Amino acid sequence: MGKYGDALTAYEKSEQVVISSDLSQNLKEKAQLTLHIQRAAVALKRTDLKKAKVETEEFRKTAESNKNLNQMQMGHQVAGRITFAEKKNDTAVAELLQSNQQNPSNLYRNALAYQAMGDKVQAKEFCKKSSKVQ
């Protein structure tokens, strides 16, 4: 709906609810970490790639130190979206191939990146894959 400021406010409020709750410290840390990805997503929608990169790097540092595969894949997903927005399609493909391959959006994003690179065969293949994921 284009209400990116409202979305960001809601994300930050959600994080504060968790932080001020009686939930475990682990869940509070996850909420703080997730806020980086949410900020990056909003920055991407606003085409503020510099802010998206900063938030993604903050997220990725923690995900890598935690050795959390799901979080690392999420970091690659957002990095792929950023590099695609920068028209760095080969880097976008490399990042997206390291993201969750069970997420049809990631597969479709790879199809778009391959298409932008002029590789119609891979674009078609990833488009097919994205439609088959359940």
VMD Tcl script that builds the backbone (N, CA, C; Angstrom):
set m [mol new atoms 402]
animate dup $m
set s [atomselect $m all]
$s set {name element resname resid chain x y z} {
  {N N MET 1 A 0.821 -1.198 0.000}
  {CA C MET 1 A 0.000 0.000 0.000}
  {C C MET 1 A 0.859 1.253 0.000}
  {N N GLY 2 A 2.179 1.075 0.044}
  {CA C GLY 2 A 3.073 2.225 -0.008}
  {C C GLY 2 A 3.238 2.970 1.310}
  {N N LYS 3 A 2.738 2.419 2.390}
  {CA C LYS 3 A 2.831 3.075 3.700}
  {C C LYS 3 A 4.058 2.546 4.451}
  {N N TYR 4 A 5.226 2.827 3.900}
  {CA C TYR 4 A 6.460 2.262 4.433}
  {C C TYR 4 A 6.798 2.808 5.814}
  {N N GLY 5 A 6.523 4.066 6.048}
  {CA C GLY 5 A 6.752 4.639 7.369}
  {C C GLY 5 A 5.890 3.972 8.423}
  {N N ASP 6 A 4.628 3.721 8.069}
  {CA C ASP 6 A 3.715 3.037 8.992}
  {C C ASP 6 A 4.199 1.615 9.270}
  {N N ALA 7 A 4.662 0.953 8.219}
  {CA C ALA 7 A 5.172 -0.414 8.387}
  {C C ALA 7 A 6.369 -0.424 9.332}
  {N N LEU 8 A 7.278 0.497 9.118}
  {CA C LEU 8 A 8.463 0.563 9.965}
  {C C LEU 8 A 8.088 0.852 11.411}
  {N N THR 9 A 7.170 1.751 11.611}
  {CA C THR 9 A 6.701 2.059 12.973}
  {C C THR 9 A 6.110 0.819 13.630}
  {N N ALA 10 A 5.315 0.069 12.879}
  {CA C ALA 10 A 4.702 -1.158 13.423}
  {C C ALA 10 A 5.770 -2.192 13.755}
  {N N TYR 11 A 6.771 -2.341 12.877}
  {CA C TYR 11 A 7.862 -3.288 13.152}
  {C C TYR 11 A 8.604 -2.897 14.428}
  {N N GLU 12 A 8.899 -1.619 14.562}
  {CA C GLU 12 A 9.638 -1.157 15.743}
  {C C GLU 12 A 8.803 -1.295 17.011}
  {N N LYS 13 A 7.510 -1.043 16.910}
  {CA C LYS 13 A 6.625 -1.211 18.067}
  {C C LYS 13 A 6.569 -2.680 18.474}
  {N N SER 14 A 6.481 -3.550 17.502}
  {CA C SER 14 A 6.458 -4.990 17.764}
  {C C SER 14 A 7.721 -5.422 18.504}
  {N N GLU 15 A 8.850 -4.926 18.032}
  {CA C GLU 15 A 10.120 -5.263 18.689}
  {C C GLU 15 A 10.118 -4.779 20.146}
  {N N GLN 16 A 9.598 -3.586 20.388}
  {CA C GLN 16 A 9.564 -3.039 21.750}
  {C C GLN 16 A 8.631 -3.837 22.656}
  {N N VAL 17 A 7.544 -4.343 22.108}
  {CA C VAL 17 A 6.628 -5.183 22.888}
  {C C VAL 17 A 7.367 -6.438 23.356}
  {N N VAL 18 A 8.112 -7.045 22.463}
  {CA C VAL 18 A 8.867 -8.253 22.814}
  {C C VAL 18 A 9.943 -7.918 23.840}
  {N N ILE 19 A 10.677 -6.843 23.615}
  {CA C ILE 19 A 11.777 -6.458 24.519}
  {C C ILE 19 A 11.259 -6.191 25.933}
  {N N SER 20 A 10.102 -5.578 26.038}
  {CA C SER 20 A 9.576 -5.234 27.372}
  {C C SER 20 A 8.763 -6.364 28.001}
  {N N SER 21 A 8.684 -7.494 27.323}
  {CA C SER 21 A 7.896 -8.628 27.829}
  {C C SER 21 A 8.724 -9.503 28.770}
  {N N ASP 22 A 8.080 -10.555 29.249}
  {CA C ASP 22 A 8.751 -11.538 30.106}
  {C C ASP 22 A 9.317 -12.702 29.297}
  {N N LEU 23 A 9.374 -12.555 28.000}
  {CA C LEU 23 A 9.925 -13.613 27.153}
  {C C LEU 23 A 11.410 -13.808 27.431}
  {N N SER 24 A 11.932 -14.921 26.977}
  {CA C SER 24 A 13.341 -15.236 27.212}
  {C C SER 24 A 14.255 -14.227 26.514}
  {N N GLN 25 A 15.462 -14.123 27.031}
  {CA C GLN 25 A 16.454 -13.229 26.429}
  {C C GLN 25 A 16.735 -13.641 24.985}
  {N N ASN 26 A 16.723 -14.935 24.730}
  {CA C ASN 26 A 16.954 -15.440 23.375}
  {C C ASN 26 A 15.905 -14.896 22.400}
  {N N LEU 27 A 14.640 -14.928 22.788}
  {CA C LEU 27 A 13.576 -14.409 21.922}
  {C C LEU 27 A 13.685 -12.899 21.747}
  {N N LYS 28 A 14.102 -12.217 22.791}
  {CA C LYS 28 A 14.291 -10.765 22.694}
  {C C LYS 28 A 15.408 -10.435 21.706}
  {N N GLU 29 A 16.481 -11.212 21.744}
  {CA C GLU 29 A 17.592 -10.995 20.817}
  {C C GLU 29 A 17.164 -11.289 19.378}
  {N N LYS 30 A 16.341 -12.316 19.188}
  {CA C LYS 30 A 15.839 -12.630 17.848}
  {C C LYS 30 A 14.965 -11.495 17.319}
  {N N ALA 31 A 14.159 -10.914 18.193}
  {CA C ALA 31 A 13.305 -9.791 17.780}
  {C C ALA 31 A 14.159 -8.599 17.348}
  {N N GLN 32 A 15.221 -8.337 18.108}
  {CA C GLN 32 A 16.119 -7.237 17.753}
  {C C GLN 32 A 16.812 -7.518 16.422}
  {N N LEU 33 A 17.211 -8.756 16.217}
  {CA C LEU 33 A 17.878 -9.137 14.980}
  {C C LEU 33 A 16.919 -9.036 13.791}
  {N N THR 34 A 15.706 -9.512 13.963}
  {CA C THR 34 A 14.712 -9.479 12.898}
  {C C THR 34 A 14.402 -8.050 12.465}
  {N N LEU 35 A 14.463 -7.128 13.384}
  {CA C LEU 35 A 14.187 -5.735 13.051}
  {C C LEU 35 A 15.145 -5.225 11.970}
  {N N HIS 36 A 16.382 -5.715 11.951}
  {CA C HIS 36 A 17.321 -5.296 10.898}
  {C C HIS 36 A 16.807 -5.690 9.515}
  {N N ILE 37 A 16.291 -6.907 9.384}
  {CA C ILE 37 A 15.768 -7.362 8.094}
  {C C ILE 37 A 14.518 -6.570 7.719}
  {N N GLN 38 A 13.685 -6.283 8.693}
  {CA C GLN 38 A 12.475 -5.508 8.411}
  {C C GLN 38 A 12.839 -4.090 7.973}
  {N N ARG 39 A 13.828 -3.500 8.628}
  {CA C ARG 39 A 14.290 -2.171 8.206}
  {C C ARG 39 A 14.880 -2.222 6.805}
  {N N ALA 40 A 15.622 -3.280 6.512}
  {CA C ALA 40 A 16.206 -3.433 5.177}
  {C C ALA 40 A 15.108 -3.557 4.126}
  {N N ALA 41 A 14.052 -4.315 4.433}
  {CA C ALA 41 A 12.944 -4.492 3.484}
  {C C ALA 41 A 12.252 -3.162 3.201}
  {N N VAL 42 A 12.035 -2.379 4.245}
  {CA C VAL 42 A 11.407 -1.065 4.064}
  {C C VAL 42 A 12.340 -0.160 3.254}
  {N N ALA 43 A 13.623 -0.185 3.561}
  {CA C ALA 43 A 14.586 0.636 2.813}
  {C C ALA 43 A 14.598 0.238 1.337}
  {N N LEU 44 A 14.508 -1.060 1.056}
  {CA C LEU 44 A 14.441 -1.509 -0.334}
  {C C LEU 44 A 13.211 -0.948 -1.034}
  {N N LYS 45 A 12.084 -0.991 -0.373}
  {CA C LYS 45 A 10.852 -0.454 -0.969}
  {C C LYS 45 A 10.977 1.042 -1.227}
  {N N ARG 46 A 11.732 1.715 -0.382}
  {CA C ARG 46 A 11.949 3.160 -0.551}
  {C C ARG 46 A 13.105 3.448 -1.513}
  {N N THR 47 A 13.709 2.401 -2.035}
  {CA C THR 47 A 14.912 2.457 -2.883}
  {C C THR 47 A 16.075 3.173 -2.193}
  {N N ASP 48 A 16.157 3.017 -0.889}
  {CA C ASP 48 A 17.292 3.518 -0.113}
  {C C ASP 48 A 18.256 2.350 0.063}
  {N N LEU 49 A 19.037 2.082 -0.988}
  {CA C LEU 49 A 19.902 0.902 -0.998}
  {C C LEU 49 A 21.019 0.998 0.032}
  {N N LYS 50 A 21.480 2.206 0.305}
  {CA C LYS 50 A 22.536 2.381 1.312}
  {C C LYS 50 A 22.037 1.908 2.677}
  {N N LYS 51 A 20.856 2.329 3.061}
  {CA C LYS 51 A 20.263 1.917 4.346}
  {C C LYS 51 A 19.985 0.417 4.344}
  {N N ALA 52 A 19.487 -0.104 3.239}
  {CA C ALA 52 A 19.206 -1.543 3.143}
  {C C ALA 52 A 20.485 -2.348 3.344}
  {N N LYS 53 A 21.584 -1.883 2.769}
  {CA C LYS 53 A 22.867 -2.583 2.911}
  {C C LYS 53 A 23.352 -2.567 4.354}
  {N N VAL 54 A 23.251 -1.427 4.993}
  {CA C VAL 54 A 23.703 -1.295 6.390}
  {C C VAL 54 A 22.923 -2.256 7.281}
  {N N GLU 55 A 21.599 -2.260 7.143}
  {CA C GLU 55 A 20.761 -3.132 7.974}
  {C C GLU 55 A 21.020 -4.604 7.671}
  {N N THR 56 A 21.215 -4.935 6.402}
  {CA C THR 56 A 21.478 -6.321 6.019}
  {C C THR 56 A 22.817 -6.783 6.580}
  {N N GLU 57 A 23.817 -5.948 6.514}
  {CA C GLU 57 A 25.135 -6.325 7.057}
  {C C GLU 57 A 25.076 -6.537 8.567}
  {N N GLU 58 A 24.334 -5.707 9.262}
  {CA C GLU 58 A 24.164 -5.897 10.710}
  {C C GLU 58 A 23.516 -7.253 10.980}
  {N N PHE 59 A 22.490 -7.561 10.216}
  {CA C PHE 59 A 21.810 -8.838 10.364}
  {C C PHE 59 A 22.756 -9.995 10.064}
  {N N ARG 60 A 23.492 -9.891 8.956}
  {CA C ARG 60 A 24.359 -10.984 8.518}
  {C C ARG 60 A 25.486 -11.262 9.507}
  {N N LYS 61 A 26.038 -10.212 10.095}
  {CA C LYS 61 A 27.117 -10.413 11.075}
  {C C LYS 61 A 26.644 -11.296 12.221}
  {N N THR 62 A 25.481 -10.987 12.747}
  {CA C THR 62 A 24.948 -11.763 13.863}
  {C C THR 62 A 24.566 -13.169 13.418}
  {N N ALA 63 A 23.927 -13.281 12.260}
  {CA C ALA 63 A 23.518 -14.598 11.755}
  {C C ALA 63 A 24.732 -15.504 11.578}
  {N N GLU 64 A 25.810 -14.955 11.038}
  {CA C GLU 64 A 27.022 -15.756 10.828}
  {C C GLU 64 A 27.676 -16.126 12.150}
  {N N SER 65 A 27.686 -15.202 13.099}
  {CA C SER 65 A 28.285 -15.535 14.396}
  {C C SER 65 A 27.439 -16.562 15.144}
  {N N ASN 66 A 26.133 -16.542 14.917}
  {CA C ASN 66 A 25.234 -17.542 15.513}
  {C C ASN 66 A 25.301 -18.874 14.782}
  {N N LYS 67 A 25.854 -18.858 13.574}
  {CA C LYS 67 A 25.894 -20.044 12.705}
  {C C LYS 67 A 24.480 -20.599 12.488}
  {N N ASN 68 A 23.543 -19.675 12.317}
  {CA C ASN 68 A 22.143 -20.039 12.122}
  {C C ASN 68 A 21.855 -20.061 10.623}
  {N N LEU 69 A 21.641 -21.253 10.065}
  {CA C LEU 69 A 21.454 -21.427 8.628}
  {C C LEU 69 A 20.259 -20.628 8.104}
  {N N ASN 70 A 19.136 -20.692 8.797}
  {CA C ASN 70 A 17.951 -19.958 8.345}
  {C C ASN 70 A 18.218 -18.458 8.284}
  {N N GLN 71 A 18.883 -17.947 9.305}
  {CA C GLN 71 A 19.198 -16.519 9.318}
  {C C GLN 71 A 20.197 -16.171 8.216}
  {N N MET 72 A 21.196 -17.029 8.002}
  {CA C MET 72 A 22.177 -16.762 6.944}
  {C C MET 72 A 21.483 -16.764 5.579}
  {N N GLN 73 A 20.546 -17.685 5.377}
  {CA C GLN 73 A 19.808 -17.710 4.118}
  {C C GLN 73 A 18.982 -16.441 3.937}
  {N N MET 74 A 18.398 -15.955 5.012}
  {CA C MET 74 A 17.628 -14.716 4.944}
  {C C MET 74 A 18.540 -13.545 4.570}
  {N N GLY 75 A 19.732 -13.524 5.130}
  {CA C GLY 75 A 20.698 -12.486 4.780}
  {C C GLY 75 A 21.046 -12.523 3.301}
  {N N HIS 76 A 21.240 -13.722 2.756}
  {CA C HIS 76 A 21.522 -13.864 1.324}
  {C C HIS 76 A 20.325 -13.420 0.479}
  {N N GLN 77 A 19.129 -13.727 0.956}
  {CA C GLN 77 A 17.923 -13.318 0.227}
  {C C GLN 77 A 17.872 -11.800 0.082}
  {N N VAL 78 A 18.054 -11.106 1.180}
  {CA C VAL 78 A 17.956 -9.646 1.137}
  {C C VAL 78 A 19.132 -9.057 0.355}
  {N N ALA 79 A 20.322 -9.622 0.527}
  {CA C ALA 79 A 21.473 -9.154 -0.251}
  {C C ALA 79 A 21.232 -9.361 -1.747}
  {N N GLY 80 A 20.593 -10.469 -2.103}
  {CA C GLY 80 A 20.247 -10.712 -3.499}
  {C C GLY 80 A 19.265 -9.683 -4.027}
  {N N ARG 81 A 18.311 -9.325 -3.221}
  {CA C ARG 81 A 17.342 -8.302 -3.623}
  {C C ARG 81 A 18.025 -6.952 -3.812}
  {N N ILE 82 A 18.960 -6.647 -2.931}
  {CA C ILE 82 A 19.673 -5.375 -3.037}
  {C C ILE 82 A 20.513 -5.342 -4.312}
  {N N THR 83 A 21.298 -6.403 -4.527}
  {CA C THR 83 A 22.175 -6.406 -5.701}
  {C C THR 83 A 21.360 -6.450 -6.996}
  {N N PHE 84 A 20.192 -7.079 -6.979}
  {CA C PHE 84 A 19.324 -7.051 -8.155}
  {C C PHE 84 A 18.856 -5.620 -8.415}
  {N N ALA 85 A 18.486 -4.909 -7.353}
  {CA C ALA 85 A 18.063 -3.512 -7.493}
  {C C ALA 85 A 19.192 -2.644 -8.045}
  {N N GLU 86 A 20.438 -3.026 -7.726}
  {CA C GLU 86 A 21.606 -2.299 -8.243}
  {C C GLU 86 A 21.974 -2.734 -9.661}
  {N N LYS 87 A 21.215 -3.686 -10.203}
  {CA C LYS 87 A 21.463 -4.248 -11.527}
  {C C LYS 87 A 22.785 -5.018 -11.604}
  {N N LYS 88 A 23.200 -5.559 -10.457}
  {CA C LYS 88 A 24.364 -6.442 -10.376}
  {C C LYS 88 A 23.826 -7.869 -10.400}
  {N N ASN 89 A 23.351 -8.263 -11.564}
  {CA C ASN 89 A 22.584 -9.501 -11.683}
  {C C ASN 89 A 23.386 -10.751 -11.374}
  {N N ASP 90 A 24.665 -10.787 -11.760}
  {CA C ASP 90 A 25.475 -11.974 -11.450}
  {C C ASP 90 A 25.653 -12.133 -9.948}
  {N N THR 91 A 25.833 -11.028 -9.244}
  {CA C THR 91 A 25.949 -11.078 -7.781}
  {C C THR 91 A 24.602 -11.435 -7.158}
  {N N ALA 92 A 23.527 -10.916 -7.725}
  {CA C ALA 92 A 22.184 -11.246 -7.225}
  {C C ALA 92 A 21.937 -12.748 -7.326}
  {N N VAL 93 A 22.303 -13.338 -8.468}
  {CA C VAL 93 A 22.143 -14.786 -8.637}
  {C C VAL 93 A 22.950 -15.534 -7.583}
  {N N ALA 94 A 24.207 -15.138 -7.406}
  {CA C ALA 94 A 25.071 -15.818 -6.432}
  {C C ALA 94 A 24.486 -15.737 -5.023}
  {N N GLU 95 A 23.969 -14.588 -4.653}
  {CA C GLU 95 A 23.368 -14.426 -3.324}
  {C C GLU 95 A 22.087 -15.258 -3.217}
  {N N LEU 96 A 21.235 -15.153 -4.218}
  {CA C LEU 96 A 19.948 -15.849 -4.155}
  {C C LEU 96 A 20.099 -17.364 -4.184}
  {N N LEU 97 A 21.148 -17.861 -4.822}
  {CA C LEU 97 A 21.391 -19.307 -4.805}
  {C C LEU 97 A 21.747 -19.807 -3.403}
  {N N GLN 98 A 22.165 -18.898 -2.535}
  {CA C GLN 98 A 22.490 -19.261 -1.154}
  {C C GLN 98 A 21.318 -19.003 -0.201}
  {N N SER 99 A 20.229 -18.488 -0.757}
  {CA C SER 99 A 19.040 -18.248 0.062}
  {C C SER 99 A 18.211 -19.530 0.117}
  {N N ASN 100 A 17.101 -19.486 0.806}
  {CA C ASN 100 A 16.217 -20.641 0.951}
  {C C ASN 100 A 15.635 -21.019 -0.406}
  {N N GLN 101 A 16.029 -22.174 -0.919}
  {CA C GLN 101 A 15.573 -22.633 -2.226}
  {C C GLN 101 A 14.192 -23.276 -2.180}
  {N N GLN 102 A 13.579 -23.304 -1.004}
  {CA C GLN 102 A 12.195 -23.757 -0.869}
  {C C GLN 102 A 11.225 -22.585 -0.899}
  {N N ASN 103 A 11.764 -21.377 -0.983}
  {CA C ASN 103 A 10.944 -20.172 -1.038}
  {C C ASN 103 A 10.742 -19.799 -2.507}
  {N N PRO 104 A 9.518 -19.913 -3.022}
  {CA C PRO 104 A 9.304 -19.629 -4.438}
  {C C PRO 104 A 9.670 -18.199 -4.839}
  {N N SER 105 A 9.579 -17.265 -3.913}
  {CA C SER 105 A 9.960 -15.881 -4.233}
  {C C SER 105 A 11.439 -15.786 -4.563}
  {N N ASN 106 A 12.273 -16.534 -3.847}
  {CA C ASN 106 A 13.708 -16.522 -4.131}
  {C C ASN 106 A 13.996 -17.125 -5.501}
  {N N LEU 107 A 13.299 -18.199 -5.820}
  {CA C LEU 107 A 13.478 -18.831 -7.127}
  {C C LEU 107 A 13.029 -17.897 -8.242}
  {N N TYR 108 A 11.932 -17.226 -8.025}
  {CA C TYR 108 A 11.433 -16.282 -9.023}
  {C C TYR 108 A 12.388 -15.099 -9.179}
  {N N ARG 109 A 12.923 -14.614 -8.063}
  {CA C ARG 109 A 13.896 -13.519 -8.146}
  {C C ARG 109 A 15.110 -13.949 -8.964}
  {N N ASN 110 A 15.532 -15.201 -8.789}
  {CA C ASN 110 A 16.645 -15.697 -9.597}
  {C C ASN 110 A 16.258 -15.739 -11.065}
  {N N ALA 111 A 15.031 -16.124 -11.366}
  {CA C ALA 111 A 14.568 -16.125 -12.761}
  {C C ALA 111 A 14.676 -14.717 -13.346}
  {N N LEU 112 A 14.268 -13.723 -12.573}
  {CA C LEU 112 A 14.346 -12.344 -13.048}
  {C C LEU 112 A 15.796 -11.905 -13.270}
  {N N ALA 113 A 16.683 -12.302 -12.356}
  {CA C ALA 113 A 18.096 -11.928 -12.500}
  {C C ALA 113 A 18.703 -12.603 -13.732}
  {N N TYR 114 A 18.412 -13.881 -13.923}
  {CA C TYR 114 A 18.907 -14.570 -15.117}
  {C C TYR 114 A 18.349 -13.920 -16.386}
  {N N GLN 115 A 17.085 -13.560 -16.353}
  {CA C GLN 115 A 16.474 -12.909 -17.502}
  {C C GLN 115 A 17.189 -11.585 -17.804}
  {N N ALA 116 A 17.475 -10.814 -16.770}
  {CA C ALA 116 A 18.172 -9.540 -16.949}
  {C C ALA 116 A 19.578 -9.736 -17.519}
  {N N MET 117 A 20.171 -10.897 -17.224}
  {CA C MET 117 A 21.500 -11.218 -17.748}
  {C C MET 117 A 21.423 -11.759 -19.184}
  {N N GLY 118 A 20.210 -11.993 -19.672}
  {CA C GLY 118 A 20.031 -12.527 -21.010}
  {C C GLY 118 A 20.082 -14.044 -21.091}
  {N N ASP 119 A 20.072 -14.714 -19.940}
  {CA C ASP 119 A 20.122 -16.175 -19.907}
  {C C ASP 119 A 18.691 -16.713 -19.823}
  {N N LYS 120 A 18.070 -16.852 -20.995}
  {CA C LYS 120 A 16.663 -17.264 -21.050}
  {C C LYS 120 A 16.451 -18.696 -20.568}
  {N N VAL 121 A 17.440 -19.558 -20.787}
  {CA C VAL 121 A 17.310 -20.958 -20.377}
  {C C VAL 121 A 17.207 -21.056 -18.856}
  {N N GLN 122 A 18.147 -20.411 -18.146}
  {CA C GLN 122 A 18.113 -20.448 -16.676}
  {C C GLN 122 A 16.900 -19.692 -16.142}
  {N N ALA 123 A 16.544 -18.597 -16.789}
  {CA C ALA 123 A 15.360 -17.836 -16.352}
  {C C ALA 123 A 14.120 -18.718 -16.407}
  {N N LYS 124 A 13.981 -19.452 -17.506}
  {CA C LYS 124 A 12.827 -20.336 -17.656}
  {C C LYS 124 A 12.862 -21.455 -16.612}
  {N N GLU 125 A 14.040 -22.007 -16.381}
  {CA C GLU 125 A 14.191 -23.098 -15.412}
  {C C GLU 125 A 13.792 -22.639 -14.003}
  {N N PHE 126 A 14.267 -21.461 -13.598}
  {CA C PHE 126 A 13.940 -20.973 -12.263}
  {C C PHE 126 A 12.480 -20.554 -12.165}
  {N N CYS 127 A 11.913 -20.109 -13.249}
  {CA C CYS 127 A 10.485 -19.784 -13.259}
  {C C CYS 127 A 9.672 -21.062 -13.029}
  {N N LYS 128 A 10.065 -22.137 -13.711}
  {CA C LYS 128 A 9.384 -23.426 -13.518}
  {C C LYS 128 A 9.525 -23.896 -12.076}
  {N N LYS 129 A 10.773 -23.808 -11.545}
  {CA C LYS 129 A 11.011 -24.249 -10.161}
  {C C LYS 129 A 10.137 -23.471 -9.182}
  {N N SER 130 A 10.012 -22.173 -9.424}
  {CA C SER 130 A 9.252 -21.342 -8.478}
  {C C SER 130 A 7.783 -21.733 -8.449}
  {N N SER 131 A 7.278 -22.228 -9.560}
  {CA C SER 131 A 5.859 -22.602 -9.600}
  {C C SER 131 A 5.590 -23.989 -9.019}
  {N N LYS 132 A 6.657 -24.773 -8.803}
  {CA C LYS 132 A 6.498 -26.134 -8.299}
  {C C LYS 132 A 6.695 -26.255 -6.788}
  {N N VAL 133 A 7.255 -25.246 -6.162}
  {CA C VAL 133 A 7.512 -25.304 -4.718}
  {C C VAL 133 A 6.180 -25.229 -3.983}
  {N N GLN 134 A 6.046 -26.130 -3.019}
  {CA C GLN 134 A 4.804 -26.132 -2.225}
  {C C GLN 134 A 5.066 -25.719 -0.810}
}
mol reanalyze $m
mol bondsrecalc $m
mol representation Tube
mol addrep $m
